[in-house]
Amino acid sequence: MRTKPLNKTPPVAKAVTGSPSHELRIIGGQWKRSKIKVIDKPGLRPTPDRVRETLFNWLGQDLTDWRCVDAFAGTGALGFEAASRGAKSVLMLEQDAQLVGLLGETQKRLSATAVQVQKGDAMMALQRLAPGSLDVIFLDPPFDGAHFEKALQASAQAVVPGGWVYLEAPVAWQAEALAACGLQPVKYMKAGAVHAHLLQRPIEG
């Protein structure tokens, strides 16, 4: 993995207001402006355009050869954004059958050969990932669930040293709690009710 320098002055994310959209657009890469269908479903919180734009400014626009997992994928906005920017592989984990179907439709429409959609429990799948096998994991667990700590711990093991974990949560995670999960905070922003964190597995030695 090539650790890229982070943009020190990323765009400031603003709170997203208004009625829920029924489509999102991919922001950058080969599928820029391509649409992703969004359905009204309890607990489904697609990552807004401004947040995705800021995240990929942090990570760098070129994700060529990166290995990614989009856990609790939902609409798949983060995973498709990564694939659009050159990711070598993107595994999307989603339990809801209707959302899995929509992810598969988008994958076929875009001919996104790097994307694999897997139906099942994202938490269990995270715990089974090979240690040090990934460059970035996108985590957006249900806000009313109890998955956060275990998901962070599993993700810290699955990414390479120096690799990234992106977390959306209903509260801001402090450095001490993140350190207990094997991660360190690098970037943070708040957009509406969402607290977005870019975390890194420390490089030992």
CORFEN-V276150 format. One record per residue. N is the residue number from 1. OMEGA is omega in whole degrees, -180 to 180 (NA if undefined). Layout:
# CORFEN-V276150
N,OMEGA
N,OMEGA
This chain:
# CORFEN-V276150
1,177
2,178
3,-175
4,174
5,-179
6,176
7,-176
8,-179
9,-179
10,177
11,180
12,179
13,179
14,178
15,-179
16,-178
17,177
18,-178
19,-179
20,177
21,177
22,171
23,172
24,176
25,174
26,-170
27,-173
28,176
29,-172
30,180
31,180
32,-180
33,174
34,-173
35,171
36,-178
37,178
38,177
39,176
40,-178
41,-180
42,177
43,-180
44,-177
45,179
46,178
47,-175
48,-177
49,-175
50,180
51,178
52,179
53,179
54,180
55,-177
56,166
57,177
58,-175
59,-172
60,-174
61,-176
62,179
63,-178
64,178
65,177
66,175
67,-169
68,169
69,174
70,-176
71,-175
72,-162
73,-180
74,178
75,-177
76,-175
77,-178
78,-179
79,179
80,176
81,179
82,180
83,178
84,-178
85,169
86,-179
87,-179
88,180
89,177
90,176
91,178
92,-178
93,-178
94,-177
95,-176
96,-174
97,180
98,179
99,176
100,178
101,179
102,177
103,178
104,178
105,180
106,179
107,-180
108,-178
109,180
110,-172
111,-176
112,-174
113,179
114,-175
115,173
116,179
117,-178
118,178
119,178
120,-178
121,-177
122,-178
123,178
124,-180
125,178
126,-178
127,-179
128,-180
129,179
130,-180
131,176
132,-174
133,-172
134,177
135,179
136,173
137,176
138,-178
139,175
140,-176
141,174
142,-175
143,-180
144,-179
145,-177
146,-173
147,-165
148,-175
149,-180
150,179
151,178
152,179
153,180
154,-180
155,179
156,178
157,-172
158,180
159,178
160,171
161,-174
162,180
163,-169
164,169
165,176
166,-176
167,167
168,-175
169,179
170,178
171,175
172,177
173,-179
174,-175
175,-178
176,179
177,178
178,179
179,178
180,178
181,179
182,-177
183,176
184,180
185,178
186,180
187,-180
188,172
189,176
190,179
191,-175
192,-180
193,-175
194,172
195,-175
196,-176
197,167
198,-174
199,-179
200,170
201,-176
202,173
203,-176
204,175
205,NA
